[in-house]
Amino acid sequence: MDERRLAIHGGPKVKTTPFGTGKRFGEEEARELLEALEQNTLFYHHGKKVKQFLQDFNELYGVDYSVAVSSGTAAIHVALGAAGVTVGDEVITSPITDQGTLIGILYQNAIPVFADLHPHTYNMDPASIESRITPRTKAILVVHLAGNPSDMDAIMAIARKHDLKVIEDCAQSYLCRYKGRLVGTIGDYGCFSTNDFKHISTGDGGIVTVNSGDEEEYRLVHAFADKNYQRLQGQVRRDLSYLAPNYRMTELQGAVGVAQLKKLRRICETRRRYGDRITEGISGLRGIQPHQVYEGGTCSYWFYMFRLDLDALTCSRAEFSEALAAEGIPNQPGYIPEVVYLQPLFQKRQAYLNSHFPFDLSDVTYPRGLCPTAEQILQTAVRIRVSEFFDEQDIEDIIQGIRKVTAHYQKP
């Protein structure tokens, strides 16, 4: 049998063994949960688990202050609220992201503005960010997609020049570094997610880092996550001077988080090694553009996404994806179906049912072609799952699958 013949055409599959699997939760989490229950309280202010979770996180990240919240979406909303983002302000962010990045902007009745992306890191292009700044711009919400650090020196320089706050969306980017610095510690705030689809899981949950090291700012962030209650150092104050949501983390989430954090270094190091190996294995292939990490950066690869140069191939993206799946390598065309500003919420300018508020405060529009590079990324990208439970052979099979399909479809 011709080993080069694609499996989709009757040839032998590259991947003939199952991908590695494993258990995310075990006795460590069970012990922490039992201790939480034995406290006879599951409220963060009275218990010890959320406090321990944050202490361990702060030590790992080298920060003085962080606040635990109920989700990554909540983390972003809390950071925006604490940053003073309010009615009619503009917040510049990425058009390739989960809606969790956007919800807090709109709940603050601010206007999302989208910057275009670097074609191969899939993160925000600093030049595009600066071109979107107006007198209404209040903040830049940076998305480190897939665990890949954004160009933070350039972004921070723009923010300082225009007196803007910088909020880092680190939902997919645990322990990745930009020029040696952990992302989430570079901007004014870092926002993390611990839902079940992230490097570590507490079912749902999140963390906000307060990177100024200022205690008063920490108090502000802490209160904004708890209805403006100030529950610090055994005291409770109820100075309800403005609206703030209830985004508290429970002791059950904190307990699982304590155990999960102990596994985070291993998880991220394994994913980094596997993702870098995929890049090494497919670099130089005509028709393939690997997932790029800036020099001096490290990526923790929540997923691996490469792009097709369709001018160098005889197939469509759909045909490539189908052929790769037939080789035993599961994959998904793109990351999301379309850039977020083409979703009905933005096209109809309807954040709230039967209302155009806050969009009617702004002349910002969301036409197709607004971020052409981001749109092209989603039309040409192929996403591969990476897992700390895979073994080395799984990664080599992924590489061989991509190489085999590419060789078949390369133009002469």
MARTOR-798014 format. One record per residue (C-alpha): residue number from 1; x, y, z. Coordinates in pm, whole numbers, plus 50000, padded with zeros to 5 digits. Each point is the difference from the previous one (the first is absolute). Layout:
MARTOR-798014
<guba seq="NUM" c1="X" c2="Y" c3="Z"/>
...
end
This chain:
MARTOR-798014
<guba seq="1" c1="50000" c2="50000" c3="50000"/>
<guba seq="2" c1="50126" c2="50348" c3="49912"/>
<guba seq="3" c1="50084" c2="50164" c3="50334"/>
<guba seq="4" c1="49969" c2="50346" c3="49840"/>
<guba seq="5" c1="49641" c2="49948" c3="49888"/>
<guba seq="6" c1="49759" c2="50199" c3="50215"/>
<guba seq="7" c1="49775" c2="49804" c3="50235"/>
<guba seq="8" c1="49703" c2="50190" c3="49860"/>
<guba seq="9" c1="50088" c2="49837" c3="49664"/>
<guba seq="10" c1="50044" c2="49652" c3="50146"/>
<guba seq="11" c1="50360" c2="50020" c3="50120"/>
<guba seq="12" c1="50128" c2="49908" c3="50349"/>
<guba seq="13" c1="49928" c2="50237" c3="50287"/>
<guba seq="14" c1="50289" c2="50176" c3="50172"/>
<guba seq="15" c1="49843" c2="49977" c3="50345"/>
<guba seq="16" c1="49901" c2="49644" c3="50087"/>
<guba seq="17" c1="50016" c2="50020" c3="50381"/>
<guba seq="18" c1="49779" c2="50201" c3="50238"/>
<guba seq="19" c1="50119" c2="50336" c3="50126"/>
<guba seq="20" c1="50112" c2="50001" c3="50362"/>
<guba seq="21" c1="49742" c2="50083" c3="50265"/>
<guba seq="22" c1="50008" c2="50058" c3="50374"/>
<guba seq="23" c1="49810" c2="50118" c3="50307"/>
<guba seq="24" c1="50004" c2="50369" c3="50083"/>
<guba seq="25" c1="49872" c2="49952" c3="50354"/>
<guba seq="26" c1="50098" c2="49753" c3="50268"/>
<guba seq="27" c1="50064" c2="49947" c3="50368"/>
<guba seq="28" c1="50169" c2="50340" c3="50040"/>
<guba seq="29" c1="49683" c2="50184" c3="49898"/>
<guba seq="30" c1="49784" c2="49766" c3="50211"/>
<guba seq="31" c1="50208" c2="50072" c3="50312"/>
<guba seq="32" c1="49976" c2="50376" c3="49947"/>
<guba seq="33" c1="49624" c2="49977" c3="49945"/>
<guba seq="34" c1="49951" c2="49797" c3="50316"/>
<guba seq="35" c1="50198" c2="50256" c3="50198"/>
<guba seq="36" c1="49782" c2="50275" c3="49853"/>
<guba seq="37" c1="49683" c2="49820" c3="50106"/>
<guba seq="38" c1="50138" c2="49939" c3="50349"/>
<guba seq="39" c1="50035" c2="50377" c3="50048"/>
<guba seq="40" c1="49619" c2="50014" c3="50030"/>
<guba seq="41" c1="50000" c2="50299" c3="49764"/>
<guba seq="42" c1="50037" c2="50032" c3="49625"/>
<guba seq="43" c1="50014" c2="50380" c3="49998"/>
<guba seq="44" c1="50337" c2="50138" c3="49892"/>
<guba seq="45" c1="50024" c2="50266" c3="50272"/>
<guba seq="46" c1="49960" c2="49751" c3="50284"/>
<guba seq="47" c1="50183" c2="49702" c3="49850"/>
<guba seq="48" c1="50366" c2="49933" c3="49922"/>
<guba seq="49" c1="50003" c2="49840" c3="49656"/>
<guba seq="50" c1="49949" c2="50303" c3="49777"/>
<guba seq="51" c1="50257" c2="50190" c3="50206"/>
<guba seq="52" c1="50248" c2="49712" c3="49961"/>
<guba seq="53" c1="49930" c2="49978" c3="49627"/>
<guba seq="54" c1="50080" c2="50369" c3="49956"/>
<guba seq="55" c1="50308" c2="49984" c3="50220"/>
<guba seq="56" c1="50137" c2="49711" c3="49795"/>
<guba seq="57" c1="49915" c2="50177" c3="49674"/>
<guba seq="58" c1="50167" c2="50322" c3="50114"/>
<guba seq="59" c1="50317" c2="49811" c3="50089"/>
<guba seq="60" c1="50001" c2="49823" c3="49665"/>
<guba seq="61" c1="49951" c2="50324" c3="49806"/>
<guba seq="62" c1="50206" c2="50230" c3="50219"/>
<guba seq="63" c1="49717" c2="50246" c3="50067"/>
<guba seq="64" c1="49888" c2="50158" c3="50325"/>
<guba seq="65" c1="49626" c2="50013" c3="49937"/>
<guba seq="66" c1="49739" c2="49797" c3="49818"/>
<guba seq="67" c1="49626" c2="49948" c3="50033"/>
<guba seq="68" c1="49810" c2="49674" c3="49947"/>
<guba seq="69" c1="49678" c2="50015" c3="49799"/>
<guba seq="70" c1="49732" c2="49768" c3="49864"/>
<guba seq="71" c1="50122" c2="49977" c3="49638"/>
<guba seq="72" c1="50251" c2="50132" c3="49749"/>
<guba seq="73" c1="49724" c2="50216" c3="49854"/>
<guba seq="74" c1="49943" c2="50144" c3="50347"/>
<guba seq="75" c1="50374" c2="50064" c3="50034"/>
<guba seq="76" c1="49998" c2="50219" c3="49690"/>
<guba seq="77" c1="49688" c2="50185" c3="50111"/>
<guba seq="78" c1="50152" c2="50068" c3="50342"/>
<guba seq="79" c1="50321" c2="50132" c3="49844"/>
<guba seq="80" c1="49805" c2="50228" c3="49765"/>
<guba seq="81" c1="49786" c2="50130" c3="50284"/>
<guba seq="82" c1="50298" c2="50062" c3="50225"/>
<guba seq="83" c1="50177" c2="50175" c3="49710"/>
<guba seq="84" c1="49715" c2="50249" c3="49986"/>
<guba seq="85" c1="49863" c2="49894" c3="49662"/>
<guba seq="86" c1="49651" c2="50144" c3="49980"/>
<guba seq="87" c1="49712" c2="50112" c3="49779"/>
<guba seq="88" c1="50109" c2="50096" c3="49648"/>
<guba seq="89" c1="50369" c2="49916" c3="50046"/>
<guba seq="90" c1="50176" c2="49797" c3="49732"/>
<guba seq="91" c1="50206" c2="49689" c3="50070"/>
<guba seq="92" c1="50229" c2="49862" c3="49729"/>
<guba seq="93" c1="50023" c2="49621" c3="49982"/>
<guba seq="94" c1="50041" c2="49699" c3="49772"/>
<guba seq="95" c1="49747" c2="49883" c3="49739"/>
<guba seq="96" c1="50102" c2="49635" c3="50051"/>
<guba seq="97" c1="49896" c2="49914" c3="50354"/>
<guba seq="98" c1="49726" c2="49849" c3="50210"/>
<guba seq="99" c1="49704" c2="50219" c3="50088"/>
<guba seq="100" c1="50121" c2="49993" c3="50359"/>
<guba seq="101" c1="50253" c2="50266" c3="49899"/>
<guba seq="102" c1="49718" c2="50228" c3="49885"/>
<guba seq="103" c1="49724" c2="49958" c3="50258"/>
<guba seq="104" c1="50162" c2="50220" c3="50264"/>
<guba seq="105" c1="50055" c2="50281" c3="49752"/>
<guba seq="106" c1="49632" c2="50009" c3="49912"/>
<guba seq="107" c1="49881" c2="49953" c3="50360"/>
<guba seq="108" c1="50192" c2="50319" c3="50078"/>
<guba seq="109" c1="49809" c2="50154" c3="49707"/>
<guba seq="110" c1="50325" c2="50061" c3="49817"/>
<guba seq="111" c1="50065" c2="49943" c3="49629"/>
<guba seq="112" c1="50222" c2="49715" c3="49871"/>
<guba seq="113" c1="50242" c2="50112" c3="49729"/>
<guba seq="114" c1="50194" c2="49734" c3="49809"/>
<guba seq="115" c1="50366" c2="50013" c3="49894"/>
<guba seq="116" c1="50141" c2="49775" c3="49731"/>
<guba seq="117" c1="50239" c2="49716" c3="50074"/>
<guba seq="118" c1="50349" c2="49880" c3="49917"/>
<guba seq="119" c1="49955" c2="49737" c3="49729"/>
<guba seq="120" c1="50190" c2="49720" c3="50175"/>
<guba seq="121" c1="49996" c2="50067" c3="50376"/>
<guba seq="122" c1="49622" c2="50073" c3="49979"/>
<guba seq="123" c1="50044" c2="50277" c3="50257"/>
<guba seq="124" c1="49928" c2="50373" c3="49971"/>
<guba seq="125" c1="50214" c2="50207" c3="49765"/>
<guba seq="126" c1="50130" c2="50306" c3="50192"/>
<guba seq="127" c1="49980" c2="50221" c3="49689"/>
<guba seq="128" c1="49634" c2="49910" c3="49957"/>
<guba seq="129" c1="49934" c2="50066" c3="50369"/>
<guba seq="130" c1="50143" c2="50351" c3="49974"/>
<guba seq="131" c1="49801" c2="50072" c3="49684"/>
<guba seq="132" c1="49676" c2="49925" c3="50190"/>
<guba seq="133" c1="50061" c2="50243" c3="50287"/>
<guba seq="134" c1="49756" c2="50291" c3="50034"/>
<guba seq="135" c1="49933" c2="50255" c3="50275"/>
<guba seq="136" c1="49748" c2="49748" c3="50140"/>
<guba seq="137" c1="50250" c2="49714" c3="50035"/>
<guba seq="138" c1="50045" c2="49896" c3="50364"/>
<guba seq="139" c1="50173" c2="49661" c3="49991"/>
<guba seq="140" c1="50170" c2="49733" c3="49792"/>
<guba seq="141" c1="49881" c2="49646" c3="50074"/>
<guba seq="142" c1="50279" c2="49771" c3="49878"/>
<guba seq="143" c1="49915" c2="49637" c3="49918"/>
<guba seq="144" c1="50296" c2="49759" c3="50019"/>
<guba seq="145" c1="49835" c2="49742" c3="49773"/>
<guba seq="146" c1="50081" c2="49631" c3="50051"/>
<guba seq="147" c1="50264" c2="50074" c3="50262"/>
<guba seq="148" c1="50208" c2="50212" c3="49761"/>
<guba seq="149" c1="50134" c2="50330" c3="50140"/>
<guba seq="150" c1="49910" c2="50322" c3="49820"/>
<guba seq="151" c1="50254" c2="50271" c3="49913"/>
<guba seq="152" c1="49972" c2="50162" c3="50341"/>
<guba seq="153" c1="50288" c2="50250" c3="49978"/>
<guba seq="154" c1="49840" c2="50168" c3="49700"/>
<guba seq="155" c1="49652" c2="49985" c3="50153"/>
<guba seq="156" c1="50113" c2="50144" c3="50333"/>
<guba seq="157" c1="50184" c2="50282" c3="49821"/>
<guba seq="158" c1="49679" c2="50090" c3="49816"/>
<guba seq="159" c1="49802" c2="49988" c3="50324"/>
<guba seq="160" c1="50244" c2="50230" c3="50181"/>
<guba seq="161" c1="50005" c2="50240" c3="49706"/>
<guba seq="162" c1="49619" c2="50031" c3="50000"/>
<guba seq="163" c1="49941" c2="49953" c3="50376"/>
<guba seq="164" c1="49801" c2="49679" c3="49959"/>
<guba seq="165" c1="49947" c2="49706" c3="50234"/>
<guba seq="166" c1="50120" c2="49657" c3="49885"/>
<guba seq="167" c1="49808" c2="49688" c3="50098"/>
<guba seq="168" c1="50144" c2="49661" c3="49905"/>
<guba seq="169" c1="49763" c2="49716" c3="49915"/>
<guba seq="170" c1="50206" c2="49699" c3="50110"/>
<guba seq="171" c1="49719" c2="49744" c3="49993"/>
<guba seq="172" c1="50204" c2="49776" c3="49766"/>
<guba seq="173" c1="50349" c2="50115" c3="50097"/>
<guba seq="174" c1="50113" c2="49860" c3="50332"/>
<guba seq="175" c1="50375" c2="50023" c3="50065"/>
<guba seq="176" c1="50089" c2="50134" c3="49658"/>
<guba seq="177" c1="50270" c2="50264" c3="49990"/>
<guba seq="178" c1="50075" c2="50309" c3="49799"/>
<guba seq="179" c1="50373" c2="50077" c3="50010"/>
<guba seq="180" c1="50024" c2="49817" c3="50331"/>
<guba seq="181" c1="49696" c2="50167" c3="50161"/>
<guba seq="182" c1="49685" c2="49806" c3="50076"/>
<guba seq="183" c1="49703" c2="50126" c3="49802"/>
<guba seq="184" c1="49733" c2="50122" c3="50235"/>
<guba seq="185" c1="50259" c2="50195" c3="50200"/>
<guba seq="186" c1="50093" c2="50258" c3="49734"/>
<guba seq="187" c1="49681" c2="50203" c3="49953"/>
<guba seq="188" c1="49800" c2="50172" c3="50272"/>
<guba seq="189" c1="49794" c2="49684" c3="50058"/>
<guba seq="190" c1="50030" c2="49635" c3="49901"/>
<guba seq="191" c1="49683" c2="49791" c3="49963"/>
<guba seq="192" c1="50006" c2="49621" c3="50027"/>
<guba seq="193" c1="49737" c2="49729" c3="49959"/>
<guba seq="194" c1="49970" c2="49670" c3="50184"/>
<guba seq="195" c1="49700" c2="49861" c3="49816"/>
<guba seq="196" c1="50006" c2="49643" c3="49875"/>
<guba seq="197" c1="50150" c2="50092" c3="49663"/>
<guba seq="198" c1="50326" c2="50151" c3="50126"/>
<guba seq="199" c1="50341" c2="49877" c3="50114"/>
<guba seq="200" c1="49866" c2="49952" c3="50353"/>
<guba seq="201" c1="49638" c2="49969" c3="50104"/>
<guba seq="202" c1="49786" c2="50079" c3="50302"/>
<guba seq="203" c1="49687" c2="49930" c3="49794"/>
<guba seq="204" c1="49969" c2="50374" c3="49956"/>
<guba seq="205" c1="50185" c2="50290" c3="50155"/>
<guba seq="206" c1="50257" c2="50267" c3="49936"/>
<guba seq="207" c1="50268" c2="50229" c3="50140"/>
<guba seq="208" c1="50084" c2="50368" c3="49954"/>
<guba seq="209" c1="50356" c2="50114" c3="50072"/>
<guba seq="210" c1="50052" c2="50359" c3="50115"/>
<guba seq="211" c1="50339" c2="50079" c3="49855"/>
<guba seq="212" c1="50055" c2="50347" c3="50141"/>
<guba seq="213" c1="50064" c2="49848" c3="50343"/>
<guba seq="214" c1="49786" c2="50280" c3="50143"/>
<guba seq="215" c1="49790" c2="49891" c3="50296"/>
<guba seq="216" c1="49725" c2="50255" c3="49937"/>
<guba seq="217" c1="49961" c2="49878" c3="49644"/>
<guba seq="218" c1="49986" c2="49644" c3="50128"/>
<guba seq="219" c1="49720" c2="50102" c3="50236"/>
<guba seq="220" c1="49813" c2="50151" c3="49707"/>
<guba seq="221" c1="50031" c2="49682" c3="49791"/>
<guba seq="222" c1="49908" c2="49779" c3="50295"/>
<guba seq="223" c1="49688" c2="50205" c3="50072"/>
<guba seq="224" c1="49891" c2="50012" c3="49635"/>
<guba seq="225" c1="49990" c2="49619" c3="49997"/>
<guba seq="226" c1="49781" c2="49992" c3="50313"/>
<guba seq="227" c1="49714" c2="50249" c3="49954"/>
<guba seq="228" c1="50226" c2="50275" c3="50138"/>
<guba seq="229" c1="50018" c2="49822" c3="50334"/>
<guba seq="230" c1="50348" c2="50047" c3="50144"/>
<guba seq="231" c1="50079" c2="49680" c3="50187"/>
<guba seq="232" c1="50365" c2="50030" c3="50089"/>
<guba seq="233" c1="50195" c2="49922" c3="50318"/>
<guba seq="234" c1="49691" c2="49882" c3="50185"/>
<guba seq="235" c1="49805" c2="50317" c3="49937"/>
<guba seq="236" c1="49691" c2="50050" c3="49787"/>
<guba seq="237" c1="49905" c2="50337" c3="49855"/>
<guba seq="238" c1="49696" c2="50066" c3="49781"/>
<guba seq="239" c1="50073" c2="50331" c3="49834"/>
<guba seq="240" c1="49780" c2="49956" c3="49693"/>
<guba seq="241" c1="50104" c2="50312" c3="49812"/>
<guba seq="242" c1="49960" c2="49849" c3="49650"/>
<guba seq="243" c1="49884" c2="49682" c3="49828"/>
<guba seq="244" c1="50215" c2="49687" c3="50026"/>
<guba seq="245" c1="49914" c2="49636" c3="49923"/>
<guba seq="246" c1="50017" c2="49688" c3="50217"/>
<guba seq="247" c1="50280" c2="49786" c3="49858"/>
<guba seq="248" c1="50122" c2="49819" c3="50312"/>
<guba seq="249" c1="50190" c2="49671" c3="49985"/>
<guba seq="250" c1="49882" c2="49725" c3="50235"/>
<guba seq="251" c1="50214" c2="49796" c3="50235"/>
<guba seq="252" c1="49932" c2="49690" c3="49788"/>
<guba seq="253" c1="50152" c2="50166" c3="49695"/>
<guba seq="254" c1="50291" c2="50129" c3="50208"/>
<guba seq="255" c1="50065" c2="49654" c3="50142"/>
<guba seq="256" c1="50026" c2="49840" c3="49658"/>
<guba seq="257" c1="50216" c2="50292" c3="49889"/>
<guba seq="258" c1="50252" c2="49938" c3="50278"/>
<guba seq="259" c1="50058" c2="49647" c3="49870"/>
<guba seq="260" c1="49990" c2="50097" c3="49633"/>
<guba seq="261" c1="50264" c2="50271" c3="50037"/>
<guba seq="262" c1="50249" c2="49741" c3="50117"/>
<guba seq="263" c1="49968" c2="49834" c3="49657"/>
<guba seq="264" c1="50020" c2="50316" c3="49791"/>
<guba seq="265" c1="50375" c2="50013" c3="49937"/>
<guba seq="266" c1="50006" c2="49644" c3="49870"/>
<guba seq="267" c1="49693" c2="50056" c3="49784"/>
<guba seq="268" c1="50136" c2="50315" c3="49838"/>
<guba seq="269" c1="50351" c2="49865" c3="49952"/>
<guba seq="270" c1="49868" c2="49687" c3="49828"/>
<guba seq="271" c1="49776" c2="50204" c3="49771"/>
<guba seq="272" c1="50283" c2="50241" c3="49920"/>
<guba seq="273" c1="50229" c2="49715" c3="49905"/>
<guba seq="274" c1="49736" c2="49834" c3="49783"/>
<guba seq="275" c1="49897" c2="50320" c3="49823"/>
<guba seq="276" c1="50358" c2="50100" c3="49928"/>
<guba seq="277" c1="50068" c2="49652" c3="49865"/>
<guba seq="278" c1="49704" c2="50029" c3="49758"/>
<guba seq="279" c1="50141" c2="50332" c3="49876"/>
<guba seq="280" c1="50341" c2="49841" c3="49952"/>
<guba seq="281" c1="49847" c2="49705" c3="49819"/>
<guba seq="282" c1="49794" c2="50200" c3="49747"/>
<guba seq="283" c1="50225" c2="50303" c3="49946"/>
<guba seq="284" c1="50123" c2="50039" c3="49645"/>
<guba seq="285" c1="49707" c2="49817" c3="49845"/>
<guba seq="286" c1="49882" c2="50185" c3="49692"/>
<guba seq="287" c1="49633" c2="50087" c3="50051"/>
<guba seq="288" c1="50016" c2="49991" c3="50382"/>
<guba seq="289" c1="50042" c2="50301" c3="50229"/>
<guba seq="290" c1="50072" c2="49883" c3="50359"/>
<guba seq="291" c1="49871" c2="50162" c3="50317"/>
<guba seq="292" c1="50256" c2="50275" c3="50065"/>
<guba seq="293" c1="50131" c2="50097" c3="50344"/>
<guba seq="294" c1="50197" c2="50325" c3="50031"/>
<guba seq="295" c1="50372" c2="49958" c3="50062"/>
<guba seq="296" c1="50063" c2="49995" c3="50373"/>
<guba seq="297" c1="49648" c2="49880" c3="50075"/>
<guba seq="298" c1="49861" c2="49669" c3="50116"/>
<guba seq="299" c1="49657" c2="49862" c3="49915"/>
<guba seq="300" c1="49797" c2="49758" c3="50212"/>
<guba seq="301" c1="49789" c2="49887" c3="49700"/>
<guba seq="302" c1="49642" c2="49964" c3="50112"/>
<guba seq="303" c1="49971" c2="49894" c3="49637"/>
<guba seq="304" c1="50225" c2="50002" c3="49694"/>
<guba seq="305" c1="49881" c2="50187" c3="49692"/>
<guba seq="306" c1="50177" c2="50012" c3="49667"/>
<guba seq="307" c1="49896" c2="50167" c3="49676"/>
<guba seq="308" c1="49986" c2="49876" c3="49644"/>
<guba seq="309" c1="50149" c2="50195" c3="49712"/>
<guba seq="310" c1="49730" c2="49893" c3="49757"/>
<guba seq="311" c1="50189" c2="50149" c3="49704"/>
<guba seq="312" c1="50263" c2="49730" c3="50055"/>
<guba seq="313" c1="49747" c2="49716" c3="50033"/>
<guba seq="314" c1="49752" c2="49833" c3="49766"/>
<guba seq="315" c1="49731" c2="49956" c3="50267"/>
<guba seq="316" c1="49761" c2="50212" c3="50200"/>
<guba seq="317" c1="50030" c2="50041" c3="50376"/>
<guba seq="318" c1="49701" c2="49766" c3="50042"/>
<guba seq="319" c1="50164" c2="49730" c3="49786"/>
<guba seq="320" c1="50327" c2="50029" c3="50194"/>
<guba seq="321" c1="49814" c2="49974" c3="50331"/>
<guba seq="322" c1="49802" c2="49696" c3="49888"/>
<guba seq="323" c1="50312" c2="49826" c3="49870"/>
<guba seq="324" c1="50186" c2="50066" c3="50324"/>
<guba seq="325" c1="49711" c2="49863" c3="50205"/>
<guba seq="326" c1="49998" c2="49687" c3="49785"/>
<guba seq="327" c1="50367" c2="49950" c3="50094"/>
<guba seq="328" c1="49884" c2="49972" c3="50363"/>
<guba seq="329" c1="50087" c2="50359" c3="50095"/>
<guba seq="330" c1="49687" c2="50179" c3="50131"/>
<guba seq="331" c1="49993" c2="50368" c3="49912"/>
<guba seq="332" c1="49768" c2="50294" c3="49953"/>
<guba seq="333" c1="49994" c2="50254" c3="49718"/>
<guba seq="334" c1="50081" c2="50332" c3="50167"/>
<guba seq="335" c1="49934" c2="50094" c3="50361"/>
<guba seq="336" c1="49657" c2="50164" c3="49982"/>
<guba seq="337" c1="49775" c2="50010" c3="49691"/>
<guba seq="338" c1="50044" c2="50375" c3="49943"/>
<guba seq="339" c1="50153" c2="50304" c3="50166"/>
<guba seq="340" c1="49783" c2="50105" c3="50291"/>
<guba seq="341" c1="49893" c2="50333" c3="49853"/>
<guba seq="342" c1="49809" c2="49814" c3="49728"/>
<guba seq="343" c1="49780" c2="49838" c3="50265"/>
<guba seq="344" c1="49637" c2="50122" c3="50017"/>
<guba seq="345" c1="50062" c2="50192" c3="50323"/>
<guba seq="346" c1="50230" c2="50240" c3="49817"/>
<guba seq="347" c1="49829" c2="49995" c3="49662"/>
<guba seq="348" c1="49666" c2="50084" c3="50163"/>
<guba seq="349" c1="50169" c2="50228" c3="50258"/>
<guba seq="350" c1="49798" c2="49830" c3="50271"/>
<guba seq="351" c1="50172" c2="49929" c3="50330"/>
<guba seq="352" c1="49667" c2="49998" c3="50186"/>
<guba seq="353" c1="49673" c2="49865" c3="49863"/>
<guba seq="354" c1="49795" c2="50267" c3="49822"/>
<guba seq="355" c1="50267" c2="50268" c3="50044"/>
<guba seq="356" c1="50296" c2="50144" c3="49807"/>
<guba seq="357" c1="50163" c2="50132" c3="50317"/>
<guba seq="358" c1="50295" c2="50054" c3="50041"/>
<guba seq="359" c1="50077" c2="49980" c3="49627"/>
<guba seq="360" c1="49782" c2="50304" c3="49933"/>
<guba seq="361" c1="50250" c2="50208" c3="50200"/>
<guba seq="362" c1="50267" c2="49931" c3="49739"/>
<guba seq="363" c1="50063" c2="50015" c3="49627"/>
<guba seq="364" c1="50213" c2="49682" c3="50012"/>
<guba seq="365" c1="49895" c2="49754" c3="49728"/>
<guba seq="366" c1="50079" c2="49634" c3="49938"/>
<guba seq="367" c1="50017" c2="49933" c3="49624"/>
<guba seq="368" c1="50147" c2="49690" c3="49843"/>
<guba seq="369" c1="50359" c2="50086" c3="49915"/>
<guba seq="370" c1="50051" c2="50202" c3="50318"/>
<guba seq="371" c1="50289" c2="49768" c3="50102"/>
<guba seq="372" c1="50102" c2="49832" c3="49674"/>
<guba seq="373" c1="50291" c2="49800" c3="50142"/>
<guba seq="374" c1="49784" c2="49857" c3="50279"/>
<guba seq="375" c1="49732" c2="49904" c3="49747"/>
<guba seq="376" c1="50261" c2="49831" c3="49780"/>
<guba seq="377" c1="50145" c2="49811" c3="50298"/>
<guba seq="378" c1="49662" c2="49840" c3="50066"/>
<guba seq="379" c1="49961" c2="49906" c3="49634"/>
<guba seq="380" c1="50338" c2="49823" c3="49979"/>
<guba seq="381" c1="50078" c2="49866" c3="50348"/>
<guba seq="382" c1="49991" c2="49641" c3="50125"/>
<guba seq="383" c1="49989" c2="49938" c3="50374"/>
<guba seq="384" c1="50156" c2="49693" c3="50167"/>
<guba seq="385" c1="49935" c2="49890" c3="50356"/>
<guba seq="386" c1="50297" c2="49983" c3="50237"/>
<guba seq="387" c1="49980" c2="49820" c3="50335"/>
<guba seq="388" c1="50238" c2="49935" c3="50286"/>
<guba seq="389" c1="49871" c2="49643" c3="49992"/>
<guba seq="390" c1="50133" c2="49937" c3="49649"/>
<guba seq="391" c1="50327" c2="49814" c3="49967"/>
<guba seq="392" c1="50295" c2="50071" c3="49771"/>
<guba seq="393" c1="49872" c2="49759" c3="49735"/>
<guba seq="394" c1="49668" c2="50182" c3="49986"/>
<guba seq="395" c1="50186" c2="50321" c3="49912"/>
<guba seq="396" c1="50213" c2="49827" c3="49738"/>
<guba seq="397" c1="49684" c2="49855" c3="49845"/>
<guba seq="398" c1="49847" c2="50350" c3="49983"/>
<guba seq="399" c1="50310" c2="50124" c3="49821"/>
<guba seq="400" c1="50006" c2="49709" c3="49758"/>
<guba seq="401" c1="49631" c2="50042" c3="49928"/>
<guba seq="402" c1="50045" c2="50366" c3="49909"/>
<guba seq="403" c1="50307" c2="49923" c3="49791"/>
<guba seq="404" c1="49828" c2="49719" c3="49812"/>
<guba seq="405" c1="49690" c2="50203" c3="49913"/>
<guba seq="406" c1="50209" c2="50302" c3="49904"/>
<guba seq="407" c1="50224" c2="49793" c3="49771"/>
<guba seq="408" c1="49696" c2="49863" c3="49820"/>
<guba seq="409" c1="49844" c2="50340" c3="49935"/>
<guba seq="410" c1="50312" c2="50206" c3="49928"/>
<guba seq="411" c1="50008" c2="50160" c3="49658"/>
<guba seq="412" c1="50292" c2="49889" c3="49781"/>
end
